[in-house]
Amino acid sequence: MAYSSRHWWTEFLLFVCVSAVCTVVPAWLWMASQQGREVTANGWGFIVPGLVVGLWAARRYRRRHLS
């Protein structure tokens, strides 16, 4: 069974949206919890986990629609 381009684009958009939400929301919550204190954090600590969760969600979508 061929994987249609519609499913490919849906999988890609799912990856992008989930990655964005899972990166921005924790970063925003962390910034809000600092209450104006001047502290810094490495952005990779938010970006990498967000991308991993996005890849996981896209993989689950693909496996569910290929079976």
Contacts in CASP RR format, 6 or more apart in sequence:
PFRMAT RR
TARGET T0000
AUTHOR 0000-0000-0000
METHOD contacts of the structure
MODEL  1
MAYSSRHWWTEFLLFVCVSAVCTVVPAWLWMASQQGREVTANGWGFIVPG
LVVGLWAARRYRRRHLS
1 66 0 8 1.000
3 62 0 8 1.000
3 65 0 8 1.000
3 66 0 8 1.000
7 62 0 8 1.000
7 65 0 8 1.000
10 61 0 8 1.000
11 58 0 8 1.000
11 61 0 8 1.000
11 62 0 8 1.000
12 58 0 8 1.000
14 54 0 8 1.000
14 57 0 8 1.000
14 58 0 8 1.000
14 61 0 8 1.000
15 54 0 8 1.000
15 55 0 8 1.000
15 57 0 8 1.000
15 58 0 8 1.000
18 50 0 8 1.000
18 53 0 8 1.000
18 54 0 8 1.000
18 57 0 8 1.000
18 58 0 8 1.000
19 50 0 8 1.000
19 51 0 8 1.000
19 53 0 8 1.000
19 54 0 8 1.000
19 55 0 8 1.000
22 49 0 8 1.000
22 50 0 8 1.000
22 53 0 8 1.000
22 54 0 8 1.000
23 46 0 8 1.000
23 47 0 8 1.000
23 49 0 8 1.000
23 50 0 8 1.000
23 51 0 8 1.000
26 46 0 8 1.000
26 49 0 8 1.000
27 43 0 8 1.000
27 46 0 8 1.000
30 41 0 8 1.000
30 46 0 8 1.000
END
